[in-house]
């Protein structure tokens, strides 16, 4: 299985453990990722508010670069997923805007034809790799660990093949790995996205999510988004609620028998529970 890979800014900086666990898991599962050469920030966090045209240019340049490879474009960041899909569908519906954007991209030798499909890495694991292939490669599993699945607000809204209010791919994967799934009504609630709203409101959103997870008696929150991971982990001291936050790729990698040192530091918060 071959895919074009767009890492985004977070996976190359603060959340490098996410990428480490993702790539290590891909090696075991037989997934070949071709990273987009010379990719740039997708503009997800702030550019749409400052200049929609600048945001479109940033995301469309990435789409144009990815289109060269001729494969589905995969990302592991909800913000990037949303930004790239939003630009993609907008330009497909507004050919006059696409023409203007291409007029700028042509100056650097690029042109976008609207043929890229953007997907989250979670979807690839569940739909393309599938349960049978995953189970065949499981070495350890995570039996006995109680988890809540947290998707965040941008994964299933508005561009997804899953139910916007009740996605299930993450629970599907975690069950395959042997985890005990605890129902989590807040799994698609917004976390405030690196304080893009007022700090007071953002902290309340984070507190509500952490409080619900704590009351559920879960051992950890499993997330699929670096921006959500940052928010839920960074402000725990201020909120005074402490809960391990791990990436789904870290639990996947551990289950596949990958050395724990190659999965990022977050997995060590569960070391006492991992067998």
C-alpha positions as CSV (number, residue, x, y, z in Angstrom):
1,X,0.0,0.0,0.0
2,X,1.4,3.4,-1.1
3,X,0.3,6.8,0.0
4,X,1.5,10.4,-0.3
5,X,2.2,11.7,3.2
6,X,1.7,15.3,4.4
7,X,3.1,15.6,8.0
8,X,2.2,19.2,8.8
9,X,4.1,21.4,11.2
10,X,3.2,19.8,14.6
11,X,4.5,16.3,13.7
12,X,7.9,17.8,12.7
13,X,8.3,19.8,15.9
14,X,6.5,19.5,19.3
15,X,4.7,16.2,18.4
16,X,7.5,14.3,16.8
17,X,6.6,11.2,18.9
18,X,3.4,11.0,16.9
19,X,5.3,10.8,13.7
20,X,7.8,8.4,15.1
21,X,5.0,6.0,16.2
22,X,3.2,6.5,12.9
23,X,6.2,5.7,10.7
24,X,7.3,2.7,12.8
25,X,3.7,1.3,12.6
26,X,3.7,1.8,8.8
27,X,6.9,-0.3,8.5
28,X,5.4,-3.2,10.3
29,X,2.1,-3.0,8.4
30,X,3.7,-2.7,5.0
31,X,2.5,0.8,4.3
32,X,4.8,3.0,2.1
33,X,4.6,6.7,2.8
34,X,6.1,9.2,0.3
35,X,6.5,12.5,2.1
36,X,5.6,15.5,0.0
37,X,8.8,17.2,-1.0
38,X,9.1,20.9,0.0
39,X,5.7,21.0,1.7
40,X,4.7,24.1,3.6
41,X,2.3,24.9,6.5
42,X,-1.3,24.3,5.5
43,X,-2.4,27.5,7.1
44,X,-5.0,25.8,9.3
45,X,-4.6,27.7,12.6
46,X,-4.7,31.4,11.8
47,X,-4.4,32.2,8.1
48,X,-8.1,31.7,7.2
49,X,-9.0,34.4,9.6
50,X,-6.3,36.8,8.4
51,X,-6.4,36.2,4.7
52,X,-8.5,33.5,3.0
53,X,-6.6,33.9,-0.2
54,X,-3.3,33.3,1.6
55,X,-4.7,30.2,3.3
56,X,-5.9,28.9,-0.1
57,X,-2.5,29.5,-1.7
58,X,-0.7,27.6,1.2
59,X,-3.0,24.6,1.1
60,X,-3.3,24.5,-2.7
61,X,0.5,24.5,-3.1
62,X,0.6,21.4,-0.9
63,X,-2.2,19.8,-3.0
64,X,-0.4,20.6,-6.2
65,X,2.8,19.1,-4.9
66,X,1.0,16.0,-3.7
67,X,-0.9,15.5,-7.0
68,X,2.4,14.8,-8.7
69,X,2.7,11.5,-6.9
70,X,-0.7,10.2,-8.0
71,X,-1.7,8.6,-4.7
72,X,-4.2,9.4,-1.9
73,X,-2.8,12.1,0.4
74,X,-2.6,11.0,4.0
75,X,-2.2,13.2,7.1
76,X,-2.4,12.5,10.8
77,X,-3.5,16.0,11.9
78,X,-7.1,17.0,12.1
79,X,-6.3,20.7,11.4
80,X,-4.3,19.8,8.3
81,X,-7.0,17.3,7.2
82,X,-9.7,20.0,7.5
83,X,-7.6,22.8,5.8
84,X,-6.6,20.6,2.9
85,X,-10.0,19.2,2.3
86,X,-11.7,22.6,2.7
87,X,-9.4,24.1,0.0
88,X,-9.8,21.0,-2.2
89,X,-13.6,21.0,-2.2
90,X,-13.9,24.8,-2.4
91,X,-11.7,25.0,-5.5
92,X,-13.5,22.1,-7.1
93,X,-16.7,24.0,-6.7
94,X,-15.2,27.4,-7.7
95,X,-13.2,26.9,-10.9
96,X,-12.8,30.7,-11.3
97,X,-10.9,30.8,-8.0
98,X,-8.9,27.7,-8.9
99,X,-7.8,29.5,-12.1
100,X,-6.6,32.5,-10.2
101,X,-4.8,30.4,-7.6
102,X,-3.1,28.4,-10.4
103,X,-2.1,31.7,-12.0
104,X,0.0,32.3,-8.9
105,X,1.3,28.7,-8.6
106,X,2.4,28.7,-12.2
107,X,5.1,31.3,-11.2
108,X,6.8,28.5,-9.2
109,X,6.1,25.8,-11.8
110,X,3.0,24.3,-10.2
111,X,-0.6,23.7,-11.2
112,X,-3.4,22.0,-9.4
113,X,-6.1,19.9,-11.3
114,X,-8.3,18.9,-8.3
115,X,-7.6,15.2,-8.4
116,X,-6.3,14.6,-4.9
117,X,-8.2,12.7,-2.2
118,X,-7.2,13.8,1.3
119,X,-7.6,11.2,4.1
120,X,-6.7,10.7,7.8
121,X,-4.2,8.1,8.7
122,X,-6.7,6.5,11.0
123,X,-9.1,5.8,8.1
124,X,-6.2,4.2,6.2
125,X,-5.4,1.8,9.1
126,X,-9.1,0.8,9.7
127,X,-10.4,0.6,6.1
128,X,-7.4,-0.2,3.9
129,X,-5.2,-2.3,6.2
130,X,-8.2,-3.8,8.0
131,X,-8.8,-6.0,11.0
132,X,-7.5,-9.2,9.6
133,X,-4.1,-7.8,8.6
134,X,-3.7,-5.9,11.9
135,X,-4.5,-9.0,14.0
136,X,-2.0,-11.1,12.1
137,X,0.7,-8.6,13.2
138,X,-0.2,-8.0,16.8
139,X,2.5,-9.1,19.2
140,X,1.4,-7.8,22.5
141,X,-2.0,-6.1,22.5
142,X,-3.2,-3.7,25.2
143,X,-5.7,-5.9,27.0
144,X,-7.0,-4.5,30.3
145,X,-6.3,-0.9,29.5
146,X,-9.4,1.3,29.8
147,X,-9.5,4.0,27.2
148,X,-11.7,6.8,26.0
149,X,-11.5,7.9,22.3
150,X,-11.2,11.5,21.6
151,X,-11.5,12.6,18.0
152,X,-11.8,16.4,18.4
153,X,-14.1,18.5,16.4
154,X,-12.4,18.7,13.0
155,X,-11.9,15.0,12.1
156,X,-15.5,14.2,11.3
157,X,-16.8,17.7,10.5
158,X,-17.5,18.6,7.8
159,X,-15.5,16.3,5.6
160,X,-15.7,12.7,6.6
161,X,-17.1,9.3,5.6
162,X,-18.0,8.8,9.3
163,X,-21.0,10.0,11.3
164,X,-20.1,13.6,12.2
165,X,-21.5,13.2,15.7
166,X,-20.5,9.6,16.3
167,X,-17.4,8.5,14.5
168,X,-16.2,4.9,15.3
169,X,-13.0,4.1,13.5
170,X,-10.9,4.8,16.6
171,X,-13.0,2.6,18.8
172,X,-12.8,-0.1,16.1
173,X,-9.0,0.0,16.0
174,X,-8.7,0.0,19.8
175,X,-11.0,-3.0,20.2
176,X,-8.8,-4.9,17.7
177,X,-5.8,-4.0,19.8
178,X,-7.6,-5.4,22.9
179,X,-8.4,-2.2,24.9
180,X,-11.5,-1.8,27.0
181,X,-13.6,1.0,25.4
182,X,-15.4,3.3,27.7
183,X,-18.3,5.4,26.2
184,X,-17.2,9.0,25.9
185,X,-20.0,11.5,24.8
186,X,-17.4,14.3,24.5
187,X,-15.4,12.5,21.9
188,X,-16.1,15.1,19.2
189,X,-16.3,18.1,21.4
190,X,-14.0,21.1,20.6
191,X,-10.9,21.5,22.9
192,X,-10.4,25.1,21.9
193,X,-7.6,24.4,19.4
194,X,-4.4,26.0,20.9
195,X,-6.3,28.9,22.4
196,X,-7.8,30.1,19.1
197,X,-10.8,31.3,21.2
198,X,-10.6,33.2,24.4
199,X,-8.4,31.6,27.1
200,X,-11.3,31.4,29.6
201,X,-13.5,29.6,27.2
202,X,-10.8,27.4,26.0
203,X,-9.8,26.3,29.5
204,X,-13.5,25.5,30.2
205,X,-13.6,23.2,27.1
206,X,-10.5,21.4,28.2
207,X,-11.7,21.0,31.7
208,X,-15.0,19.6,30.6
209,X,-13.3,16.9,28.5
210,X,-10.7,16.0,31.2
211,X,-13.4,15.9,33.9
212,X,-15.6,13.5,31.9
213,X,-12.6,11.3,31.1
214,X,-11.6,11.2,34.8
215,X,-15.1,10.4,36.0
216,X,-15.2,7.5,33.5
217,X,-12.3,5.8,35.3
218,X,-10.4,5.6,32.1
219,X,-6.6,4.9,32.2
220,X,-6.0,7.4,29.4
221,X,-7.4,9.5,26.6
222,X,-6.5,8.3,23.1
223,X,-6.4,11.1,20.5
224,X,-5.8,11.4,16.7
225,X,-4.9,15.1,16.5
226,X,-1.7,16.9,17.6
227,X,-3.5,20.1,18.3
228,X,-5.9,18.3,20.6
229,X,-3.1,16.5,22.2
230,X,-1.2,19.7,23.0
231,X,-4.3,21.4,24.5
232,X,-5.4,18.5,26.6
233,X,-1.9,17.9,28.0
234,X,-0.5,21.4,28.3
235,X,-3.1,22.9,30.6
236,X,-3.6,20.0,33.1
237,X,-1.6,21.7,35.8
238,X,-3.7,24.9,35.5
239,X,-6.9,22.9,35.6
240,X,-5.6,20.5,38.2
241,X,-6.9,17.4,36.4
242,X,-4.3,14.8,35.4
243,X,-4.8,12.2,32.8
244,X,-2.4,10.5,30.3
245,X,-3.0,11.6,26.7
246,X,-1.6,9.2,24.1
247,X,-1.8,8.9,20.3
248,X,-3.6,6.0,18.7
249,X,-0.4,5.2,16.8
250,X,1.5,4.8,20.0
251,X,-0.9,2.1,21.2
252,X,-0.9,0.6,17.7
253,X,2.9,0.5,17.6
254,X,3.2,-1.0,21.0
255,X,0.7,-3.7,20.1
256,X,2.7,-4.5,16.9
257,X,5.7,-5.2,19.1
258,X,7.7,-2.0,18.3
259,X,10.3,-1.0,20.9
260,X,8.7,1.5,23.3
261,X,11.6,3.9,22.9
262,X,10.6,4.4,19.2
263,X,7.0,5.4,20.0
264,X,7.4,8.8,21.7
265,X,7.5,9.8,25.3
266,X,3.7,9.8,25.9
267,X,3.5,6.0,25.9
268,X,5.7,5.9,29.0
269,X,2.8,7.4,31.0
270,X,1.2,4.0,30.6
271,X,4.2,1.9,31.4
272,X,2.8,0.5,34.6
273,X,-0.2,-0.8,32.6
274,X,1.5,-2.2,29.6
275,X,2.4,-5.9,29.7
